[in-house]
Amino acid sequence: MPGIACYTSFTYAYLSRARVLARSLRRLHPDWSLWAVLTDHPPAGLPPDALAEFDHVIEASALGMADFPAWLFKHDVVEACTAVKATMLRHLLAQGAEKVIYLDPDIAAFAPLDLLSDRLDAASIVLTPHQTTPDTTEAAWRDNEGGSMRYGIYNLGFLGVRNDRTGQDFAAWWEERLLAACYDAPEDGIFTDQKYCDLVPGLFPGVHVERDPGCNVASWNIAHRPVRITRAGEVTAGGRPLRFYHFTKIGPPGTQAPGNVMTERYAGENFEVHELVAWYRREVAAATQPEAEAHPWHYGRWADGTPIPRPARLLWRARADLRRAFPNPFDPTGLLHWIATQEPAILGRDPAG
């Protein structure tokens, strides 16, 4: 599989966003190989062409992680989708891809990404920082620079890796860390797959930090990267072609979705940003498959349909004795029964009842 492989990781509830990403990439880079990694099982009634925008679709359970159900149970949905990224990266490198690019499913590309793929001619790893310009108010640096200090200097919605010794060593190191602890735990210095990569420029040679203002534009940097739309329809950010925009946590209009709030706060009167967001919402709506949109996450419930609360996952992480006693934590006759009898408050049940 020579050339460039580009992949994304998601569940079926995010299928519409992933389709928008794939369509935007296909238009700009028809020669790239597009891969979808699903940490989920397909919902009943999903049309056979629902993932036709991708060249290859693989379920995370097929990537070869040891004791996959027991490992997966430790993670909520965001943690699980990010935890498989390094294993998929190693899979693509082993398949012979010369360069591998990861993009989050809530991204859309607006101009060719050759700038980034070309960086991998010389660099082994390409990262994009959340911020490349200092904030000037306390409120902004608490939101943005403070967020980077808590959640990671580099936004892992994008990653580029060349298939050389350094790229392979990085992928192996990253996989080891993510298999061990890809958790939303900033209090422990971990934020899923992302905080680990703060260490990458110090641990590995050949790392390029991409500062082009048209790359990975999002609510955390739009205050310094004004978006403009020319009469010819070209979209720019910070005076450069807008290569890709990260529509993180954008929700329906008029709601308090985090992406909406932060976009309103930092786009200000830059109406072009709001035009992009409106365009994105329309594209997502057009790409929506109702069967997927309403599909509950396969790994979010025990096999009998009982929802798995986060405290049950934290208990499973912490208790090696439970992991030994119940090899398949999704079996409701095992771990669920134990929790119901020994720790019913985890399920929101009255211990006396």
C-alpha positions, 0 to 999 in steps of 0.5 A: 500500500504505497503512498499516503494513507489517511484514517479517522476513528469514530463510532456510528453516532459520528458517521455523518461527520466522518462522511463530511471529512471523507468527502472533503478529502476525496475532492482534494486528494483522490489519490489518498487511501481513506480508512475508517476505524470503527470502535463500534458494531454497525446498527441494524438496517444501516445501508450497505453504502453508508461508508462508501466514502472510505476505501477501507473500513476496519473494526477496532476489535480486529486490530489484534489488541489482547483481551479486547473486551476486558481492555475496552471496558476500561474506556468511555466512548471518547477514550476508546476511539482515541485509544485505538489510534496508535494501533491503527497507525502501526497497522498502516505502517506495517501495510507499507504506507509511505506516509500516514495522516490521522484526522479527527472525524469532526474536521473538514478540509477546504484546500489541499493538504500537500503542505503537510504531506510534503513536510513528511519528506524531511520530517518523521512526525508532524504536529500542530499546536493548539496555539501559535500566537500568545493570547492577550487577555486573562480570560483568553489565556485561561481558556486557550493557553490554560487548556493546552497546559491541561489537555495538551500542547498539540491537538491530536485531531491531526497527526502526520507520520512518515514510515521510517525508523523514527516514525515506527519507533514513535508509533510503537511508543505511543501504542504502548502508552495508549494501551496502558492508559488512554484516559480522560484524567488531567488530574493524573497528567493524562488526557486520552491520547493527546498529553503524551505527545507533549513529550514527542519533540523531546523524545524523538528526532525529526519532529516538525511543528506546523505553524501555518495558520490555515492548519487545524483552525478551531475555536481555540485559535480563531481569535488570531486567525481571522477567516475570510472568504474571497469573491472567488470562493477561496477560504483563508485563515490568518491570510493563508489558505484554510487547509482544514477546520476542526469543528470540535463539539459544534452542536445544533444552533442555539444550544450551549454545546461547548463548540458553539459557546467557544466559537461565539466567544472567539469568532466575535464579528468574524461572520465568515466563521459563522458561515463555515459553521452553518455550512458544516451543519448543513453538510452533516445533516445531508450526510446523516444516516438515521440508523446510525444517528440513533444507534447507541454505542455498542460498548456502552451497555452490558450484553443485556442492555443495561447502560454502563456508568462511568464509575463501573469503568473506573472500578474495573480499571482499579480492581485487578481482582475483578478483572481476574474474576470476570474475564468478559466484563460485558457478561451481565451474569458476572461483573454486572451481577457483582456490582448490583449486589456489592456496589449497587450505588454505582448503578444508581440503586438503593443499597437497601433495596 
